[in-house]
Amino acid sequence: MKEETNISGEVISIMRYWYSRQKNNVKWAGAHSEVYGLECGVRQGGLSSPRLFSLYMNRLIEELSNTSVGCSVDGVCINNISYADDMVLLSPSISALQKMLHICESYAEVHGLKYNADKSEFMVFKAGTKTYLDVPPVRLYGAPLKQVQQFKYLGHWVTDDLSDNLDIERERRALAVRCNMLARRFARCTDKVKVTLFRAYCQSFYTCSLWVRHTQRAYGALRVQYNDACRVLFGLPRHCSASTMFAERQIDGFHAVIRKRAASMMRRVRGSTNTILQTLAERWDSPILRRWIQLHTAVGK
């Protein structure tokens, strides 16, 4: 660990002592189990746990990247994307994907880990209208993985046709839930308080900067939900003017919120030191960049 971080040897010794002497028990229905030692893993919720787990997994990420097997962009290998223990492998072929899975299996065996084949899935992206009917099995520890048409990664829905309609619908439903909660609990608050609550709970639009391919129907449904959320919270008539409603309360309209989120994402991507993000930021033909530019050049409605 010392060679991979600038943490002092004294701190490393403290961490080693701390983790080698962990004692736990299980509480259930008011009763406690016998005390037992915890021999693997990091403390859930601990401030140091994300960094420690990253150090644990860094060598696997490096090993996968150094194979040059899998997807690449402009000569940069982008065959794995990881956040904590959520890992995605990207490959143009089943054979290359299987090779990367073998690397993960070997690394896990050496380091006392084991992947859960029941919780692992694979998806084949469609190339335009082309579909693949006969897909060879992908195996983890000899067990075939389930093929899916959609999966949620870090809260964002990814589909095999690269459509964002499902993720937009996820956000629309979540917005409806948050709006109803605010309307029930804070109906008697002042307008100033409601404005603060609306900005905090109804303008997040999680991962909206990644929405590139979607129908106007799905996008419009989210806009209508956003407008209705404001009307419900402030007790306004259903058919009152949305632009007037937002202007009087100094609240950003739907399109303004989306543009600000996209601009913030663009700034962070271009300023990032991450190799993958730097590579994607330099691709002027990127669909995401094209979408960001469109948001700031098109006439707002």
C-alpha positions in Angstrom: 0.0 0.0 0.0 2.8 2.4 0.8 4.1 2.4 -2.7 0.7 3.4 -4.1 -0.1 6.3 -1.7 1.6 9.1 0.1 0.2 7.9 3.5 2.8 7.7 6.2 4.0 4.4 7.5 2.6 5.2 10.9 -0.9 5.7 9.6 -0.7 2.4 7.7 0.4 0.7 10.8 -2.6 2.1 12.7 -5.0 0.9 9.9 -3.4 -2.5 9.9 -3.7 -2.8 13.7 -7.3 -1.5 13.6 -8.5 -3.9 10.9 -6.7 -6.9 12.2 -8.5 -6.6 15.5 -12.1 -5.9 14.5 -14.8 -7.5 16.6 -18.4 -7.7 15.6 -21.7 -9.1 16.6 -25.2 -9.3 15.1 -28.2 -7.7 16.8 -31.6 -9.2 16.0 -34.9 -8.9 17.9 -33.1 -7.4 20.9 -30.6 -10.3 21.1 -26.9 -10.2 20.3 -24.9 -13.0 18.8 -21.5 -14.1 20.0 -18.6 -11.8 19.2 -16.6 -12.8 16.1 -13.7 -11.4 14.1 -14.1 -9.7 10.7 -11.4 -10.9 8.4 -12.2 -9.1 5.1 -13.9 -6.0 3.8 -13.9 -2.4 4.9 -16.1 -0.6 7.4 -19.4 0.3 5.9 -19.9 4.1 6.0 -16.4 4.7 7.2 -14.7 7.9 5.9 -11.6 6.0 4.9 -13.4 3.0 3.4 -13.8 4.3 -0.2 -10.0 5.1 -0.4 -9.0 1.8 1.1 -11.3 -0.2 -1.3 -9.9 1.8 -4.3 -6.4 0.9 -3.3 -7.5 -2.7 -3.1 -9.1 -2.6 -6.6 -6.6 -0.4 -8.4 -4.3 -3.2 -9.6 -7.3 -5.0 -11.1 -8.3 -1.9 -13.0 -4.7 -1.4 -14.2 -4.4 -5.1 -15.2 -7.6 -4.9 -17.3 -6.5 -1.6 -18.9 -3.0 -2.9 -19.7 -4.4 -5.9 -21.6 -5.6 -3.6 -24.5 -8.5 -6.0 -24.8 -11.9 -4.6 -25.2 -13.2 -1.1 -26.3 -10.9 1.8 -27.0 -11.4 5.4 -28.0 -8.6 7.2 -30.0 -6.1 4.6 -28.8 -7.1 4.9 -25.2 -8.2 1.6 -23.7 -11.7 2.1 -22.1 -12.6 -1.5 -21.3 -13.6 -1.1 -17.7 -15.5 1.6 -15.7 -15.6 1.2 -11.9 -17.1 3.0 -9.0 -16.5 1.3 -5.7 -17.6 -2.3 -6.2 -19.7 -1.6 -9.3 -17.7 -2.6 -12.3 -18.7 -2.5 -16.0 -16.6 -4.2 -18.7 -16.8 -2.9 -22.3 -15.9 -5.1 -25.2 -16.6 -5.3 -28.9 -16.8 -9.1 -28.8 -17.9 -12.0 -26.6 -14.4 -13.6 -26.6 -12.7 -10.4 -25.4 -15.3 -10.0 -22.7 -14.8 -13.5 -21.6 -11.0 -12.9 -21.4 -11.5 -9.9 -19.1 -13.9 -12.0 -16.9 -11.1 -14.6 -16.5 -8.8 -11.8 -15.4 -11.3 -10.7 -12.8 -11.8 -14.3 -11.6 -8.0 -14.8 -11.1 -7.6 -11.4 -9.3 -10.5 -12.2 -7.0 -9.1 -15.6 -6.1 -5.7 -14.2 -5.3 -7.2 -11.4 -3.1 -9.8 -13.4 -1.3 -12.8 -12.1 -3.3 -15.5 -13.8 -5.2 -17.9 -12.2 -7.7 -21.6 -13.0 -7.5 -22.7 -14.6 -10.8 -26.4 -14.2 -9.8 -26.0 -10.4 -9.6 -23.9 -10.1 -12.7 -25.4 -9.5 -16.1 -24.4 -8.8 -19.7 -26.0 -6.7 -22.4 -25.4 -6.6 -26.2 -25.8 -3.1 -27.6 -27.7 -2.9 -30.9 -25.9 -1.5 -34.0 -28.7 0.7 -35.5 -31.5 -1.7 -36.5 -29.2 -4.7 -36.4 -29.9 -7.3 -33.7 -28.0 -10.4 -32.7 -30.2 -13.5 -32.3 -27.6 -16.1 -31.6 -25.3 -14.7 -28.8 -22.8 -17.1 -27.3 -23.0 -17.6 -23.5 -20.9 -15.4 -21.2 -19.7 -17.3 -18.2 -18.5 -16.3 -14.7 -17.1 -19.1 -12.6 -18.6 -21.5 -15.2 -22.1 -20.2 -14.7 -23.8 -18.4 -17.6 -24.7 -14.8 -17.0 -28.2 -13.5 -17.7 -28.5 -11.4 -20.8 -30.6 -8.2 -20.3 -31.9 -5.4 -22.5 -31.5 -2.8 -19.8 -29.7 -2.4 -16.5 -29.3 0.4 -13.9 -25.8 1.6 -13.3 -25.2 4.1 -10.4 -28.9 5.0 -10.6 -28.9 5.6 -14.4 -30.8 3.3 -16.7 -28.8 2.0 -19.7 -30.6 0.2 -22.5 -29.4 -1.9 -25.4 -30.7 0.6 -28.0 -29.0 3.5 -26.2 -32.3 5.3 -25.7 -32.8 7.6 -22.7 -36.5 7.3 -22.5 -36.5 4.8 -19.7 -34.1 7.0 -17.6 -36.2 10.1 -18.2 -39.3 8.2 -17.1 -37.4 7.2 -13.9 -36.7 10.8 -13.2 -40.3 11.8 -14.0 -41.7 9.3 -11.5 -39.1 10.3 -8.8 -40.0 14.0 -9.4 -43.7 13.2 -8.9 -43.0 11.4 -5.6 -40.8 14.3 -4.3 -43.4 16.9 -5.3 -46.3 15.1 -3.5 -44.1 14.8 -0.4 -43.4 18.5 -0.4 -47.0 19.4 -1.0 -48.2 17.2 1.9 -45.7 18.2 4.5 -45.1 21.9 3.7 -48.5 23.1 2.5 -48.6 25.8 5.2 -45.1 27.2 4.7 -44.4 30.6 3.3 -43.7 31.0 -0.4 -40.0 31.8 0.4 -39.6 28.4 2.1 -41.4 26.6 -0.7 -39.1 28.2 -3.3 -36.1 26.9 -1.4 -37.6 23.4 -1.1 -38.5 23.4 -4.8 -35.0 24.3 -5.8 -33.5 21.6 -3.6 -35.9 18.7 -4.3 -37.3 19.4 -7.8 -34.4 20.7 -9.9 -31.8 17.9 -9.5 -32.7 15.9 -12.6 -30.2 13.2 -11.9 -27.9 12.4 -14.9 -29.9 14.7 -17.2 -26.7 15.8 -18.8 -26.3 12.3 -20.3 -29.7 12.3 -22.0 -28.9 12.3 -25.8 -31.3 10.0 -27.5 -35.0 10.3 -26.5 -38.4 11.0 -27.9 -40.1 14.4 -27.6 -42.9 12.6 -25.8 -40.7 11.4 -23.0 -38.9 14.7 -22.7 -42.1 16.7 -22.8 -43.7 14.5 -20.1 -40.9 15.4 -17.7 -41.2 19.1 -18.5 -45.0 18.9 -17.8 -44.3 17.1 -14.6 -41.8 19.8 -13.5 -44.4 22.5 -14.3 -47.1 20.7 -12.5 -44.9 20.1 -9.5 -44.5 23.9 -9.1 -48.2 24.5 -9.4 -49.1 21.8 -6.9 -46.6 23.0 -4.3 -47.7 26.7 -4.6 -51.4 25.8 -4.9 -51.8 27.4 -8.4 -54.4 26.7 -11.0 -53.6 23.8 -13.3 -53.6 25.9 -16.5 -51.8 29.0 -15.2 -48.9 30.3 -17.3 -45.7 28.4 -16.5 -43.4 31.2 -17.6 -45.2 33.7 -15.4 -45.3 31.3 -12.5 -41.5 30.8 -12.6 -40.7 34.5 -13.3 -42.7 35.7 -10.3 -40.9 33.4 -7.9 -37.5 33.7 -9.6 -37.3 30.0 -10.3 -35.6 28.5 -13.3 -37.9 27.0 -15.9 -37.3 23.4 -17.1 -35.1 24.2 -20.1 -33.0 26.6 -18.0 -32.4 23.9 -15.5 -31.3 21.4 -18.2 -29.0 23.9 -19.8 -27.3 24.7 -16.4 -26.8 21.1 -15.6 -25.3 20.4 -19.1 -23.0 23.4 -18.8 -21.8 22.3 -15.3 -21.1 18.8 -16.6 -19.2 20.1 -19.6 -17.0 22.3 -17.4 -16.2 19.4 -15.0 -15.5 17.0 -17.8 -13.1 19.4 -19.6 -11.4 20.2 -16.3 -11.0 16.6 -15.2 -7.7 14.8 -15.0 -9.3 11.4 -15.6 -7.9 9.9 -18.8 -11.2 8.5 -20.0 -13.0 11.9 -19.5 -10.2 13.8 -21.2 -10.4 11.5 -24.2 -14.2 11.9 -24.5 -13.9 15.7 -24.0 -11.7 15.9 -27.0 -14.1 14.1 -29.3 -16.0 16.8 -31.1 -18.2 14.3 -32.8 -19.4 12.9 -29.5 -23.2 12.7 -29.3 -23.1 14.1 -25.7 -21.1 17.1 -26.8 -23.4 17.7 -29.7 -26.3 17.6 -27.3 -24.7 20.1 -24.9 -23.9 22.5 -27.8 -27.5 22.1 -29.1 -28.9 23.0 -25.7 -27.0 26.3 -25.6 -27.5 27.3 -29.3 -31.1 26.4 -29.9 -33.8 29.0 -29.2 -35.5 28.3 -25.8 -39.2 27.5 -25.8 
